[in-house]
Amino acid sequence: MPPVKKHVQKSLERTGKEYREIHEWIDDPPTKNERHDITKIPDNFQMFKEKYGEEGAREYVQHLSDDLKGKFGHVIEDFEQDMASALAYFGSK
């Protein structure tokens, strides 16, 4: 998962704003796992929307998306390579 600094940079590139408070809130060490709980997205989205507007709420969701890609992106890439290799091996591709 990217560090807060990287999330802030991505927010700046997307929106022109850091949204540092959002990224620090999500990645706060004592509550980090709880705050990455995807079942809480609707409630947290609304909280951030009220505080930072629609754009800030979207940055909250984008943070979670970036973390998912960071955690599982390599798994998907490895799977795709393994599947292509298996298909080639069995003459299916």
C-alpha positions in Angstrom: 0.0 0.0 0.0 1.3 3.4 -0.8 2.5 5.7 2.0 0.5 8.8 2.9 3.0 10.9 0.9 2.2 9.0 -2.3 -1.5 9.3 -1.7 -1.2 13.0 -1.2 0.8 13.4 -4.4 -1.8 11.4 -6.4 -4.6 13.6 -5.0 -2.6 16.7 -6.0 -2.2 15.4 -9.5 -5.9 14.5 -9.8 -7.5 17.4 -8.0 -5.0 20.1 -7.3 -5.6 19.5 -3.6 -3.7 17.3 -1.1 -6.5 15.9 1.0 -3.8 15.1 3.5 -6.3 14.9 6.4 -8.2 12.2 4.6 -5.2 10.1 3.8 -3.8 10.5 7.3 -7.2 9.5 8.8 -7.3 6.3 6.7 -3.7 5.3 7.4 -3.7 6.2 11.2 -1.8 3.2 12.6 -4.1 2.3 15.5 -7.2 2.2 13.3 -5.7 1.5 9.9 -7.3 -1.9 9.4 -10.7 -0.7 10.5 -10.6 2.3 8.3 -9.8 0.2 5.2 -12.9 -1.9 5.9 -14.9 -1.8 2.6 -18.2 -2.5 4.3 -17.9 1.0 5.9 -17.4 2.9 2.6 -21.0 4.2 2.5 -20.8 5.8 6.0 -17.3 7.1 5.6 -18.0 8.4 2.1 -20.9 10.4 3.5 -18.7 11.7 6.4 -16.1 12.9 4.0 -18.6 14.3 1.6 -20.1 16.4 4.4 -16.6 17.6 5.5 -14.8 18.0 2.1 -17.4 17.8 -0.6 -18.0 15.2 -3.3 -14.4 15.5 -4.5 -12.9 14.8 -1.1 -15.2 11.8 -0.7 -14.1 10.4 -4.0 -10.4 10.8 -2.9 -11.3 8.6 0.1 -12.6 5.9 -2.2 -9.6 6.4 -4.6 -7.2 5.9 -1.6 -8.9 2.5 -0.9 -8.7 1.6 -4.6 -5.0 2.5 -4.8 -4.3 0.4 -1.7 -6.2 -2.6 -3.2 -4.2 -2.3 -6.4 -1.0 -2.1 -4.3 -1.9 -5.2 -2.3 -3.3 -7.4 -5.0 -2.0 -6.0 -8.3 0.9 -8.4 -8.3 -1.4 -11.3 -7.7 -3.4 -10.5 -10.7 -0.3 -10.0 -12.9 1.2 -13.3 -11.7 -2.1 -15.1 -12.4 -2.4 -13.7 -15.9 1.2 -14.7 -16.7 0.6 -18.2 -15.2 -2.6 -18.6 -17.1 -1.1 -17.6 -20.4 1.8 -20.0 -19.8 -0.6 -22.8 -19.0 -2.7 -22.1 -22.1 0.4 -22.1 -24.3 1.6 -25.4 -22.6 -1.7 -27.1 -23.4 -1.9 -25.7 -26.9 -5.0 -23.6 -26.2 -3.4 -20.3 -27.1 
